[in-house]
Amino acid sequence: MATLQLENVSKSYGTVNVIRNVDLDIAEGEFIVFVGPSGCGKSTLLRMVAGLEDITGGAVKIDGEICNEMTPKERGIAMVFQSYALYPHKTVYQNMAFSLKLSRRPKEEIDARIREAARILQMEHLLDRRPSQLSGGQRQRVAIGRAIVRHPKVFLFDEPLSNLDAALRVSMRREIAKLHADLKATMIYVTHDQVEAMTLADRIVVLDAGEVQQVGTPLELYHNPKNLFVAGFIGSPKMNFLPCKVLGADAGTIRVATDAFGEVAVPVALSFKAEPGALATLGVRPENLAIKPKSDGQGAFTVTLVEQLGDETLIEIETSGGVQFVVKTGPMDGMRAGDRIGLSFAPDGAHLFDAQGLAFKRRTS
């Protein structure tokens, strides 16, 4: 296990900046997830930690030692890629042993490490098989086992579940979480799937266009996003956004006017003020919206799509002004596209963002 620090790390390709001044402290044994849309720089940042990409500026430190010029081997890291990259002519045992043999480890040590990794991953019965005889999930377990036997200071995962089907993704996600609990190792995990990020991470690093937007625990990011990007990226389905205009500010609330819900008083920290007439954005999570009879709701809306998911129902609606958003509710039968419904929500659960997309801090009491 090791600590890891990124100090003002940047990466450029010519005049194109892909990573911009990233600062991050990772504690020993922490599980950190880099998350963001495709092209945001999360895999590039991981490869810079691994030593597979040169660093344009700043420093990467492992256990307090600057390792910018170190080779991947010298950094004491092990990386699991999206592609399994197994040798097809070698058995599982031989694939896991390969790096240890290159390091000239004693046979007894190699055998002990492999069998311990196989025990942790529950694949002792697969050691004599070749990759062609394995399922996708089993191949990914072999790739993880190949990393475990190296006893690295830091584990790096680059979208390791992307090639698996939905059921296997859930299963492997649980195995990786259990692996972290068993090994108590420092891990950095890259994904574009915010559900993976929420379920695996001790802390999430949200990236966009090479910049860190917010760092925090999954629930911190969910309940207190710093800006519109984080609010829209964390949560499934994503937060609904409604344009609004500030009417005024009272003690601990900002009153806004919306076309869909009329006047809404959003609780905010006492230190936040807003000028009347300023443009803003009201954010409401799908699960915080409640369906009401049309006459009782805070507005009349048209249903455009109903998705029945068994234990829950997702209802896409459109306001009279053409704004579309999603309602998440329990099992509901009989609703159809074209129906008119009313909606309401508790302002205490709403979020408010200024014209620049920055969140007004919510009042906690």
N, C-alpha and C positions, 0 to 999 in steps of 0.2 A: 504493500500500500504506500501511497505517496500523496503529498500535496502538489498542487499545480497552480501556477500563476501566469496569467496573460497580462502583460503590461504594455498598454498603448500599441497593441499589435495591429499592423496594417499589411495589406498585400495589394500590389498594383501590377497590371500587365500593360506596360507602356504608360499611356495616359489614362487608362481605365482603372479606377479604384474599385476593387471587389470586396475588400475588408477594410473597415475604417475605424481605427483607434479603439480597439476592443480591450477593455480592462475587466478582468475576472479573477476571483480567488476561489479555488476549489479545495475544500477540506479533505483530509485523509478519510477514505471510505465513503465519500459522497457519490451519489448517483446524479449526474448532471445530464440534462437532455437539451441539445440544440434543436430548435424547431423553427420552421418558417416555410414560406412557399418555395417552389422550385426556382433556383437561380439567386437565392438570397445570400449565398456564401457559406452556408453551414458545413457542407462537406469540405470546402476549401479550407475553412478554419480548422476542421478536424485533421486534415492532411498536414497543415502547418504544425500542429501539435505533434503529429507522428514523425515529422521530418521528411515527408514526401513532397512538400512544397517549400520553396525558399521563403523566408520572411523578409518583406521589404523594409519594415520598420518595427521598432519595439522589441520585446523580449519574451520568450517562453521559458519559464522556470519549472523544473521538476525537483521537488524537495529543496527548493531554494537555490538550485544550481542552474545558471543560464545554459540552455542547450541549443541555442540557435544554430551552432555549427556542428552539432553532434549528428552522427548517422542515426537512422531509426534503431539499429541494433544497440547503439550505445545509450539510447534514452531509456531502455528498459520498459518499452511499451509492447503491447500485442494488439493487433487490429483484426476485426472481423468485418469482411466486406459484404456488399450486397450480393455479389457473385460468390459462390462457395469456393471456387478455385481449388478443387481437390484433384489430386493426381489419379486419373481413371484406372491406371494399371496397378496401383498400390491398394492394399487393404486399408481399412480404417486404422488399424494399429500402425501400419507403416506410414500413413499420412500424418498421424499424430506424432510419430517418432522422428520425422524427417528433420525438423529444425534442431532437435536435441542431438541428433547424430552429427549434424554439421558443427555443432558446438563441442563435439567430442566428449559428451557426457558418458559416464560409465553405464554399461548395459543394465545393471541392477537399478540404477537411479532412473533411467529411461523407462524401464518396465514399471517401476513403482509409481512414477508420475502419471503414466498413461492409464494404469488401472485405477488410480485414485480419481482422475478426471472422468473416466468411464463410469465409475460408481456415482459420482456427483450428478452426471447427466443421464444416469440410468440407461446406459447403452453397452453394458458388458457383453451382451449377447451379439453385438454387431461388430466386434473387433476384427473378425476374420472375413467380413464381407467387403466387396468393392463398391465404389460409389454407384455404379449402375444397378446395384441390388438394393438401393436405399430409396426411401421417399424423400421429398423435398425437405420436410421437417427433420428427418434423420440426418440428411447431408448438412443442414445448418448446425445441428448439434455437433457434428464432427468438426466443423469449422470453429465452433466455440471451444470444443475440447482441445483443438490444436493450439488455441490461444492460452487456455488454462495451464497446459503442461509447461509453458515457458515461465510460469510464476512471475508475471510482469508486475511492474510498479503501478501501471495504469492500463486498463482495458479501454479500447476504442471500438465503437460499433458504428458502422456507416450504413444506415438503412438495412439492417440485416434481415428484416422480415418482408421486404418489398416483393420478393419473388414467390411468396407463399399465398395459398388461397385463404379465404376469410377465417375458416375454422382453425387452420394451422397457425395463423397469425395470433389468434387469441391464446392457443395452447402454448406457443413459443414465447409469447409475452409473459405468461405466468412462469415459464421455466427460467427466463432471464431474471425476473424479479426474485425468484427463489434462489437463483445462483448468486445474486448480489447479497441476499440475506445470509447465505451460507459462507461465502468467501469474505464478506465485509471489505471488498476491494473498491478502489477508486475507479469509477466508470464514467465515460462520456459517450453519449448515445445520440446519433443524428437521425432525425425522422422529419417527414413533412406531415405526419399523421398526428394531430393534436390529441387524439384519444390515447395513443401510445405514450405521448408525453405526459398526459395527466395521470395515467395509471402507473407509470414506472418511476418518475422523477422524484428526487428529494427537492431539487430546484430546477426550474425551466429557464432557459435563455432564449428569448424570442428575438429572432433576427429578421431584418428586412433591408434589402439593398446594401448588405454588408455592414449594417449598423445594429448594435444591440438596442432594442426598443424597451425591454424590461427584463429584469431578473427577479425571480421569486418562487415561492412554493406554488404548487398547482392551484391551491385555493386562494392564495394572495392574488394571482393573476386573474382568476375567475371572478372574484368578488371586487377587486380594486384595480382594474386595468388602468394604465397610465394614459393611454391614448386610444383613438379610434381603431388603429391597426390591431393592437393587442386585444381589444374588446371584440373585434370581428373575427379574430383568428382562434381565440380560446373559447371553447364551448361548441357543442354540437346538438342541434343546429346553431348557427352563429347568432349573435345578438342582432335584434332588429333595430334599425336606425330610422328616426323620423326627423325631418328638418323642423326647426322651431325658431321662435323669436323671443328674446328676453322681454318680459313685461316689467319686472322689478325685482328687488331683493329685499327680503325681510330677515329677521334674526334667525339664521340657520336654514333658510330656504331661498331658492331662486324660482320665481314664477315665470313660466314660459307658456307661449301660445302655440298650439298645434292645430293643423287642419283636421286631424283624425280624432283627437280627444279633447279639444278645447283647451282650457287653461289647466295647467298642471303645476303643482308646487313641489319641487324636488329638494329633498333635504341635502344640504352641503355643509362642509366645515364652516365655522363662523368666520374664518379669515378670508373666505372667498366672496368676492363681490362681482357684480356684472352690471354693465351699463344698459339701461332700457333701450330697446331697439336693436341690440346686438344679435347677430345670427348665431345659432347654436344647433346642436344635434342631441336629441333625446334618444337614449338607448334603453331598450326593454328586452330582456331575455324571453325566448319563446315559452318557457315553462312558467313565467310570471304573469302571462296573459290568461284571463279567465273568460270563457264564453258565457254570454248572458242572452236572455231573450232580447230581440231587437229593440223592444221598447224600453228595456231596463239598462242596456249597455251604454258605454260612453261614446257611442258612435255606431253607424251602420256600415257594414263591410260586406263585400262580395267574395264568396268562396270560389277560388280558381282551381284548387287541387286538393284532394284528400288522399293521404297515404296511411293505410291501415297496417300497423306493425305488430299487432297482437296485443302486447301489454301497453302500448301507447299509440296515439294517433297524431300525425303531423298534418296541419291544415294550413295551406297557403291561402292568404287573403289579399285583397286589393282595396285600398281606400278610394274614396271618391276622387281624390287628387292623383290617383295613379301610382301611389306608393305601395310596394308589395312587401309583405313580411309573413312570418311563420308563427303559428300557435302550436305549442306542444301540450297535449292533454292526455287523459287516460283513454281506455278503450271507448270508442264511440261509433255506433252504427246508425246508419240512416242519413248521414250528412253527405251532400253531393255538390259537385261543382255547380255554381250558379245560385246556391242558397244565399240568403241574406242573414247575417248574424250580428249580434252586438258583442262588444268586448269591453273589459275593464282590467285595470291593474292597480296594484298598490304603489303609490309614488315612492315609498320607502325602498322598494326594490329597483328603482330606475337609476340610470346613470345619465350624467349631463356632460357634454363636451363643448368646448368653446369653438370659435370659428377656425382656429388653427388645429383642431382635432385633439387638444389636450383635455384630460378629464378634470372636472371639478372634484376635489376630494370629498368623498361622501361622509356625512355626519355619522359617527359611530354610536351615539347615544341620544 
